[in-house]
Amino acid sequence: MIPALYALYLQNELPDQFAVLGTSRTTISDPDFQKRIVEDVKTFSSKKPIERKRLIEFSKRFYYQSLDATNADEYEILKKRLSDLSKKVKSKENYLYYLSTSPTLFPMIAENLGKKGLQKENRGTGWKRIIVEKPFGRDLKSARALNSRLQSYFHEDQIYRIDHYLGKETVQNIMAFRFANGFIEPLWNRNYVSRVEVTAAESIGVEERGGYYDHYGVLRDMVQNHLLQVVGTIAMEPPAFFNATAVRNETVKVFQSLRAIKPREVSKSVIAGQYMASKIRGESVAGYREEKDVAPDSRTPTYVALKIFIDNWRWGNVPFYIRTGKRLPTRVTEVVIYFKKTPHHLFATNGEPNVGCNQLIMRIQPDEGTLLKFGIKTPGSGFNIEDVSMDFHYSQLTNAHIPEAYERLILDCMLGDATLYARIDAVEACWRFVDPILNVLEKRPKTKIYGYPAGTWGPLESHELFDDPKNDWRYPCKNLATEGEYCEL
């Protein structure tokens, strides 16, 4: 978050007068906190080289207050400190609370802020907004309980549920690509699309987050929020207006149209896996169950692949294949739209069609960009068709600043624009879809959790999700234009 604020500061996107107050139980002086901010920016900021003078100016905007978030009495101290800072920087008491804490503290912090009136937007005072990080609960029941606690003190339009995937420039570009180009939208439906594939692969393991991860797993950590939000962006209808209400109304309709996967269908529609010890480029890596703070008999999935359907007029019976996992060959997130093959195979070799299906690949990270695959005639006699690619890379925009997700989202919250934030009905609709799958995986011990060697593309059983055995997952590489099952970083 600090590098994101620094980037906004360099671009003069922040108010002329602002202050950031950090809080935690640790006792730190303002000067020491400012020194820490300087070091953090030097270490983590992507804006190089660092402008030392501006960095020092930036760090002077940071202050610190020791606070036990669970102690309601200490919020009186917080209230006075905020009031003093507000007068100092003339902020009109515009307060943005960012809860970068354990999710278990979200309800308690909101309640304590509310008891001290720190959420009130009375006449003469500024706006008050609160950002909560995912996960938004562990299931539908806990998500509803969390929302009830938040809404006991904050209005829904004050609550911003942040999902950094929605803040990525390339996720937003999915909407722009569809709705700004007249030749794309007419093809964006079941008449022309045979299947859609969404991949979010991570090359790292659980690192030092074993305790957290073993409690949540890949379905809660990635599918319920990030990947379903991407699916919602792909599958949504064109909104009547481009504003927060209209856009989020359309994505909610997608989540409400997800075909429920019944318990008896989970084994055919969901493949869950867990990475095992292996060697990656000659280096031994531990299996998930050997990771720190992970139970030795854990059944928590680190990989999942699903075949899902959206029951509406646009996408009826078009399968959406989504997969995500840890310890896969490379770090990559992308969307692939597979268009239907031509109905008449005019060009064939020995009676067999030699034309593949057109593919539109939208890369979210890394090597962000868009690639379209289509067939052309190879030079020479006959009509042999070869697949070629036409691509665009964001790196070609040499003079354009591509903001990090948190830059865009923090600025949007300050401006009161909730378009790229999750609304509670969307969160609940996604939990309604995911909950039955979790119940089968977690409460039925005989449900299979497949092992896969670290550094591979997950369990081989994931191929069984495809109705046509000739179909397969795309194996993306770091470079958008290349692919292969054994791509390296």
C-alpha positions as CSV (number, residue, x, y, z in Angstrom):
1,M,0.0,0.0,0.0
2,I,2.8,2.4,0.8
3,P,4.5,2.1,-2.7
4,A,1.0,2.7,-4.2
5,L,0.6,5.9,-2.2
6,Y,4.1,7.0,-3.2
7,A,3.3,6.5,-6.9
8,L,0.1,8.6,-6.5
9,Y,2.1,11.2,-4.7
10,L,4.6,11.4,-7.6
11,Q,1.8,11.8,-10.1
12,N,0.2,14.6,-8.0
13,E,-2.9,12.5,-7.6
14,L,-3.2,13.0,-3.9
15,P,-4.7,16.1,-2.2
16,D,-2.3,19.0,-1.6
17,Q,-3.0,18.5,2.1
18,F,-3.2,15.0,3.5
19,A,-1.8,12.8,6.3
20,V,-1.5,9.1,6.9
21,L,-1.8,7.8,10.4
22,G,-0.4,4.3,11.0
23,T,-1.6,2.3,14.0
24,S,-0.7,-1.0,15.7
25,R,0.1,-2.2,19.2
26,T,3.8,-1.5,18.7
27,T,5.2,1.7,20.1
28,I,7.0,3.8,17.4
29,S,7.7,7.5,17.3
30,D,6.7,9.6,14.3
31,P,10.3,10.1,13.2
32,D,11.1,6.4,13.4
33,F,7.9,5.6,11.5
34,Q,8.9,8.1,8.8
35,K,12.3,6.5,8.5
36,R,10.6,3.1,8.0
37,I,8.4,4.6,5.2
38,V,11.5,5.8,3.4
39,E,13.1,2.3,3.6
40,D,9.9,0.6,2.5
41,V,9.6,2.8,-0.5
42,K,13.2,2.2,-1.5
43,T,12.8,-1.6,-1.1
44,F,9.4,-2.1,-2.7
45,S,8.5,0.7,-5.0
46,S,8.6,0.0,-8.7
47,K,9.2,3.7,-9.4
48,K,13.0,3.8,-10.0
49,P,15.2,5.7,-9.6
50,I,13.9,7.0,-6.3
51,E,13.5,10.8,-6.1
52,R,15.1,11.4,-2.7
53,K,13.8,14.9,-2.1
54,R,10.2,14.0,-2.9
55,L,10.5,10.8,-0.9
56,I,11.5,12.7,2.2
57,E,8.6,15.1,1.6
58,F,6.3,12.1,1.2
59,S,7.5,10.5,4.4
60,K,6.8,13.7,6.4
61,R,3.1,13.1,5.7
62,F,3.1,9.9,7.9
63,Y,2.4,9.8,11.6
64,Y,2.0,7.0,14.1
65,Q,-0.3,6.1,17.0
66,S,0.0,3.1,19.2
67,L,-3.4,1.4,19.4
68,D,-4.8,-1.9,20.7
69,A,-7.5,-2.5,18.1
70,T,-9.5,-4.7,20.5
71,N,-9.6,-2.0,23.3
72,A,-12.6,0.3,22.7
73,D,-11.3,2.9,25.3
74,E,-8.1,3.5,23.2
75,Y,-10.3,4.8,20.3
76,E,-10.8,8.0,22.2
77,I,-7.1,8.6,21.8
78,L,-7.4,7.8,18.1
79,K,-10.3,10.2,17.7
80,K,-8.4,13.1,19.2
81,R,-5.3,12.3,17.2
82,L,-7.3,12.2,13.9
83,S,-9.0,15.5,14.9
84,D,-5.6,17.1,15.5
85,L,-4.2,15.9,12.2
86,S,-7.3,17.0,10.4
87,K,-6.9,20.5,11.7
88,K,-3.2,20.5,10.9
89,V,-3.6,19.5,7.2
90,K,-7.0,21.1,6.8
91,S,-8.6,17.8,5.5
92,K,-12.2,18.7,6.4
93,E,-12.3,15.5,8.4
94,N,-12.3,13.3,5.3
95,Y,-11.2,9.9,6.7
96,L,-10.3,6.7,4.9
97,Y,-9.8,3.7,7.2
98,Y,-7.8,0.9,5.6
99,L,-8.1,-2.3,7.6
100,S,-4.8,-4.1,6.8
101,T,-5.3,-6.5,9.7
102,S,-6.3,-10.0,10.5
103,P,-9.9,-10.6,9.1
104,T,-11.0,-11.6,12.6
105,L,-10.5,-7.9,13.7
106,F,-12.6,-6.4,11.0
107,P,-15.9,-6.4,12.9
108,M,-14.3,-5.3,16.2
109,I,-12.5,-2.3,14.5
110,A,-15.7,-1.2,12.7
111,E,-17.6,-1.5,16.0
112,N,-15.1,0.5,18.0
113,L,-14.9,3.2,15.3
114,G,-18.6,3.4,15.3
115,K,-18.9,3.7,19.1
116,K,-16.7,6.8,19.0
117,G,-18.7,8.3,16.1
118,L,-15.7,8.1,13.7
119,Q,-17.9,6.9,10.9
120,K,-20.5,9.7,11.0
121,E,-20.9,12.0,8.1
122,N,-22.8,14.8,9.8
123,R,-23.3,18.2,8.3
124,G,-20.0,20.2,8.4
125,T,-17.9,17.0,8.5
126,G,-16.2,15.2,5.6
127,W,-16.8,11.7,4.2
128,K,-15.9,8.6,6.1
129,R,-15.0,5.4,4.2
130,I,-13.6,2.0,5.2
131,I,-11.6,-0.5,3.1
132,V,-11.6,-4.1,4.1
133,E,-9.3,-6.7,2.6
134,K,-10.4,-10.1,1.5
135,P,-11.3,-12.8,2.6
136,F,-14.8,-11.5,3.2
137,G,-15.6,-14.4,5.5
138,R,-14.9,-18.1,5.2
139,D,-18.3,-19.1,3.9
140,L,-21.7,-17.6,3.2
141,K,-22.8,-17.6,6.8
142,S,-19.6,-15.8,8.1
143,A,-19.7,-13.4,5.2
144,R,-23.3,-12.4,6.1
145,A,-22.3,-12.1,9.8
146,L,-19.3,-9.8,8.9
147,N,-21.5,-7.6,6.7
148,S,-24.1,-7.3,9.4
149,R,-21.5,-6.1,11.8
150,L,-20.0,-3.7,9.3
151,Q,-23.4,-2.3,8.4
152,S,-24.3,-1.8,12.0
153,Y,-22.1,1.3,12.0
154,F,-21.2,2.0,8.3
155,H,-23.6,2.5,5.4
156,E,-23.1,0.2,2.4
157,D,-21.9,3.2,0.3
158,Q,-19.1,3.7,2.9
159,I,-17.8,0.1,2.8
160,Y,-15.2,-0.7,0.1
161,R,-14.4,-4.4,-0.2
162,I,-11.0,-4.4,-2.0
163,D,-10.1,-7.1,-4.5
164,H,-6.9,-6.1,-6.1
165,Y,-7.5,-8.2,-9.3
166,L,-10.3,-5.7,-10.2
167,G,-7.7,-2.9,-9.9
168,K,-5.4,-4.4,-12.5
169,E,-5.3,-2.4,-15.7
170,T,-5.6,-5.5,-17.9
171,V,-8.7,-6.8,-16.1
172,Q,-10.4,-3.4,-16.8
173,N,-9.2,-3.7,-20.4
174,I,-11.4,-6.7,-20.8
175,M,-14.4,-4.4,-20.6
176,A,-12.8,-1.8,-22.8
177,F,-11.8,-4.3,-25.4
178,R,-15.4,-5.7,-25.6
179,F,-17.4,-2.5,-25.4
180,A,-15.2,-0.1,-27.4
181,N,-14.8,-2.3,-30.5
182,G,-17.7,-3.0,-32.7
183,F,-16.3,-6.2,-34.3
184,I,-15.9,-8.0,-30.9
185,E,-19.1,-7.7,-29.0
186,P,-21.3,-9.4,-31.7
187,L,-19.1,-12.5,-31.4
188,W,-19.1,-12.5,-27.6
189,N,-21.7,-15.2,-27.0
190,R,-22.6,-18.9,-27.2
191,N,-23.1,-18.7,-31.0
192,Y,-19.4,-18.1,-31.7
193,V,-17.6,-19.0,-28.5
194,S,-16.9,-22.7,-27.8
195,R,-15.3,-22.4,-24.4
196,V,-13.6,-19.9,-22.1
197,E,-10.4,-20.6,-20.0
198,V,-9.1,-18.6,-17.0
199,T,-5.8,-19.4,-15.5
200,A,-4.1,-17.9,-12.4
201,A,-0.9,-19.7,-11.8
202,E,1.6,-19.0,-9.0
203,S,5.2,-20.5,-9.1
204,I,5.7,-20.0,-5.3
205,G,4.4,-22.2,-2.5
206,V,2.7,-20.9,0.6
207,E,5.9,-19.4,1.9
208,E,5.5,-18.2,5.5
209,R,1.6,-18.2,5.3
210,G,1.1,-21.9,6.0
211,G,-1.1,-21.3,9.1
212,Y,-3.4,-18.9,7.2
213,Y,-3.4,-20.9,4.0
214,D,-4.2,-24.2,5.7
215,H,-7.2,-22.5,7.2
216,Y,-8.5,-21.1,4.0
217,G,-7.2,-23.0,0.9
218,V,-7.2,-22.2,-2.7
219,L,-11.0,-22.0,-3.2
220,R,-11.4,-19.3,-0.6
221,D,-8.1,-17.6,-1.3
222,M,-8.4,-17.3,-5.1
223,V,-11.7,-18.7,-6.6
224,Q,-14.4,-17.1,-4.5
225,N,-13.0,-13.6,-5.1
226,H,-10.3,-13.1,-7.7
227,L,-11.3,-15.7,-10.4
228,L,-15.0,-15.3,-10.2
229,Q,-14.6,-11.5,-10.4
230,V,-12.7,-12.1,-13.6
231,V,-15.4,-14.4,-14.9
232,G,-18.0,-11.7,-14.0
233,T,-16.0,-9.1,-16.0
234,I,-15.8,-11.5,-19.0
235,A,-19.4,-12.6,-19.0
236,M,-21.3,-9.4,-18.0
237,E,-23.9,-7.7,-20.2
238,P,-23.1,-4.2,-21.5
239,P,-24.2,-1.8,-18.7
240,A,-26.5,1.0,-19.6
241,F,-24.1,3.5,-18.1
242,F,-20.5,3.3,-17.0
243,N,-20.9,3.9,-13.3
244,A,-20.5,1.9,-10.2
245,T,-24.1,0.9,-9.8
246,A,-24.7,-0.1,-13.5
247,V,-21.4,-2.1,-13.8
248,R,-21.8,-3.9,-10.5
249,N,-25.5,-4.7,-11.3
250,E,-24.3,-6.6,-14.4
251,T,-21.6,-8.6,-12.7
252,V,-24.0,-9.6,-9.9
253,K,-26.3,-11.0,-12.6
254,V,-23.5,-13.3,-13.8
255,F,-22.8,-14.6,-10.3
256,Q,-26.5,-15.2,-9.7
257,S,-26.6,-17.1,-13.0
258,L,-23.8,-19.6,-12.1
259,R,-25.1,-23.1,-12.4
260,A,-24.9,-24.7,-9.0
261,I,-22.6,-27.7,-8.8
262,K,-24.5,-30.3,-6.8
263,P,-22.6,-32.5,-4.3
264,R,-22.8,-35.6,-6.6
265,E,-21.4,-33.6,-9.5
266,V,-18.3,-32.2,-7.7
267,S,-16.1,-35.2,-8.6
268,K,-16.9,-34.6,-12.3
269,S,-16.7,-30.8,-12.3
270,V,-14.0,-30.0,-9.8
271,I,-10.4,-31.3,-9.6
272,A,-8.6,-30.4,-6.4
273,G,-4.9,-31.0,-5.8
274,Q,-2.0,-30.5,-3.4
275,Y,1.6,-30.0,-4.4
276,M,4.2,-32.6,-3.4
277,A,7.9,-32.5,-2.8
278,S,9.9,-32.3,-6.0
279,K,12.9,-30.7,-7.8
280,I,12.4,-27.5,-9.7
281,R,15.4,-26.8,-12.0
282,G,17.6,-28.9,-9.8
283,E,16.5,-27.4,-6.5
284,S,14.6,-29.5,-4.0
285,V,11.3,-27.9,-2.8
286,A,9.1,-29.2,0.0
287,G,5.6,-30.5,-0.4
288,Y,2.7,-28.7,1.0
289,R,2.4,-30.9,4.0
290,E,6.0,-30.3,4.9
291,E,5.5,-26.5,4.9
292,K,5.7,-24.5,8.2
293,D,2.4,-24.4,10.2
294,V,0.7,-26.9,7.8
295,A,-0.9,-30.0,9.3
296,P,1.0,-33.2,8.3
297,D,-2.3,-34.8,7.3
298,S,-3.8,-31.6,5.7
299,R,-6.4,-32.0,3.0
300,T,-6.4,-28.3,2.1
301,P,-6.2,-27.9,-1.7
302,T,-3.4,-25.8,-3.2
303,Y,-4.7,-26.3,-6.7
304,V,-8.2,-26.4,-8.1
305,A,-9.7,-26.7,-11.6
306,L,-13.4,-26.2,-12.3
307,K,-15.8,-26.5,-15.2
308,I,-18.6,-24.1,-14.6
309,F,-21.6,-22.9,-16.6
310,I,-23.5,-19.6,-16.7
311,D,-27.2,-20.2,-17.3
312,N,-28.4,-17.2,-19.3
313,W,-29.1,-16.4,-22.9
314,R,-25.6,-15.2,-23.8
315,W,-23.6,-18.1,-22.3
316,G,-26.0,-21.0,-22.1
317,N,-24.0,-24.3,-22.3
318,V,-20.7,-22.6,-22.9
319,P,-18.2,-24.2,-20.4
320,F,-15.9,-21.9,-18.5
321,Y,-12.8,-23.7,-17.3
322,I,-10.9,-22.0,-14.5
323,R,-7.8,-23.2,-12.7
324,T,-5.4,-21.8,-10.1
325,G,-2.7,-23.2,-8.0
326,K,0.6,-22.8,-6.2
327,R,4.0,-24.4,-7.2
328,L,3.0,-24.4,-10.9
329,P,5.7,-23.9,-13.6
330,T,5.4,-20.1,-13.9
331,R,3.5,-17.1,-12.5
332,V,0.9,-16.1,-15.0
333,T,-2.8,-14.9,-15.1
334,E,-4.7,-14.9,-18.4
335,V,-8.0,-15.3,-20.1
336,V,-8.4,-17.4,-23.3
337,I,-11.6,-17.1,-25.5
338,Y,-11.8,-20.1,-27.8
339,F,-14.0,-19.4,-30.8
340,K,-15.9,-22.1,-32.7
341,K,-14.3,-23.7,-35.7
342,T,-15.7,-22.9,-39.2
343,P,-18.8,-25.0,-40.0
344,H,-17.4,-26.0,-43.4
345,H,-13.8,-27.3,-43.5
346,L,-12.9,-25.9,-46.9
347,F,-9.2,-26.5,-46.5
348,A,-8.1,-30.0,-45.6
349,T,-5.1,-32.3,-45.8
350,N,-5.9,-35.9,-46.8
351,G,-9.5,-35.3,-45.9
352,E,-8.7,-34.0,-42.4
353,P,-9.3,-30.3,-41.6
354,N,-6.1,-28.4,-41.0
355,V,-7.6,-25.3,-39.5
356,G,-7.6,-24.7,-35.8
357,C,-9.9,-22.6,-33.8
358,N,-9.3,-18.9,-33.4
359,Q,-8.2,-17.8,-29.9
360,L,-8.2,-14.5,-28.2
361,I,-5.7,-14.3,-25.3
362,M,-5.9,-11.5,-22.8
363,R,-2.9,-11.6,-20.5
364,I,-3.4,-10.0,-17.1
365,Q,0.2,-10.6,-15.8
366,P,3.1,-10.7,-16.7
367,D,3.9,-9.4,-20.2
368,E,0.5,-7.8,-20.1
369,G,-1.3,-7.6,-23.5
370,T,-3.7,-9.1,-26.0
371,L,-3.1,-11.7,-28.6
372,L,-5.3,-13.0,-31.4
373,K,-4.6,-16.3,-33.2
374,F,-5.9,-16.9,-36.7
375,G,-5.1,-18.9,-39.8
376,I,-3.4,-17.8,-43.0
377,K,-2.2,-19.6,-46.1
378,T,1.4,-20.6,-46.0
379,P,3.3,-19.5,-49.1
380,G,3.7,-22.1,-51.9
381,S,1.4,-24.5,-53.8
382,G,-1.8,-25.8,-52.3
383,F,-3.8,-24.3,-49.5
384,N,-2.0,-25.2,-46.3
385,I,-3.2,-23.1,-43.4
386,E,-0.9,-22.0,-40.5
387,D,-1.9,-20.4,-37.3
388,V,-0.3,-17.0,-36.7
389,S,-0.6,-14.3,-34.0
390,M,-1.3,-10.6,-33.9
391,D,-0.5,-9.2,-30.6
392,F,-0.3,-6.0,-28.5
393,H,1.9,-5.6,-25.4
394,Y,1.4,-2.9,-22.8
395,S,5.2,-2.6,-22.7
396,Q,4.9,-1.0,-26.2
397,L,3.3,2.1,-24.5
398,T,6.7,3.5,-23.6
399,N,5.3,6.9,-22.4
400,A,2.2,5.6,-20.6
401,H,2.1,5.0,-16.8
402,I,0.5,1.6,-16.0
403,P,-0.7,2.0,-12.4
404,E,-0.5,-0.8,-10.0
405,A,-3.8,-2.2,-8.8
406,Y,-3.6,-0.6,-5.4
407,E,-2.9,2.8,-6.9
408,R,-6.1,2.8,-8.9
409,L,-8.2,1.3,-6.1
410,I,-7.0,3.6,-3.3
411,L,-7.5,6.7,-5.5
412,D,-11.0,5.4,-6.5
413,C,-12.0,5.1,-2.9
414,M,-10.8,8.6,-2.1
415,L,-12.9,9.8,-5.1
416,G,-15.9,7.8,-3.9
417,D,-16.0,5.6,-7.0
418,A,-16.9,2.0,-6.1
419,T,-17.0,0.6,-9.6
420,L,-14.0,-1.7,-9.0
421,Y,-15.0,-2.8,-5.5
422,A,-17.0,-5.8,-4.6
423,R,-20.6,-5.2,-3.5
424,I,-22.1,-7.3,-0.7
425,D,-24.7,-9.0,-3.0
426,A,-21.9,-10.1,-5.3
427,V,-19.8,-11.5,-2.4
428,E,-22.8,-13.5,-1.2
429,A,-23.7,-14.8,-4.6
430,C,-20.1,-16.1,-5.1
431,W,-20.2,-17.7,-1.6
432,R,-23.5,-19.4,-2.5
433,F,-21.8,-21.0,-5.5
434,V,-18.6,-22.0,-3.7
435,D,-20.0,-23.2,-0.4
436,P,-21.4,-26.6,-1.7
437,I,-18.1,-27.4,-3.3
438,L,-16.2,-26.6,0.0
439,N,-18.6,-28.8,1.9
440,V,-17.9,-31.8,-0.3
441,L,-14.1,-31.3,-0.2
442,E,-13.9,-30.6,3.5
443,K,-16.6,-32.8,5.0
444,R,-16.4,-35.9,2.9
445,P,-13.1,-37.6,3.6
446,K,-13.4,-39.9,0.7
447,T,-13.4,-37.0,-1.8
448,K,-10.1,-37.2,-3.7
449,I,-7.4,-34.6,-3.3
450,Y,-4.9,-35.4,-6.1
451,G,-1.2,-34.9,-5.6
452,Y,0.9,-33.2,-8.2
453,P,4.7,-32.7,-8.2
454,A,5.8,-29.1,-7.5
455,G,6.7,-27.4,-10.7
456,T,4.1,-29.1,-12.9
457,W,0.7,-27.9,-14.2
458,G,-1.3,-29.6,-11.5
459,P,-3.0,-33.1,-11.4
460,L,-3.3,-34.9,-14.7
461,E,-6.9,-35.5,-13.8
462,S,-7.7,-31.9,-14.6
463,H,-7.7,-32.9,-18.3
464,E,-10.8,-35.0,-17.7
465,L,-12.9,-31.9,-17.2
466,F,-12.9,-31.3,-21.0
467,D,-15.9,-32.9,-22.8
468,D,-13.8,-33.3,-26.0
469,P,-10.6,-35.3,-25.4
470,K,-8.9,-33.4,-28.2
471,N,-9.2,-30.2,-26.1
472,D,-6.5,-29.3,-23.5
473,W,-5.4,-26.5,-21.3
474,R,-3.2,-23.8,-22.8
475,Y,0.3,-23.9,-21.2
476,P,1.2,-20.2,-21.0
477,C,4.8,-19.0,-20.6
478,K,6.2,-15.8,-19.2
479,N,6.1,-14.4,-22.8
480,L,2.6,-13.8,-24.0
481,A,3.3,-15.1,-27.5
482,T,4.8,-18.4,-26.5
483,E,3.5,-21.5,-24.8
484,G,4.6,-25.0,-23.8
485,E,4.0,-27.5,-21.0
486,Y,7.4,-27.1,-19.5
487,C,7.8,-23.3,-19.7
488,E,10.4,-21.9,-17.3
489,L,10.1,-18.6,-15.4
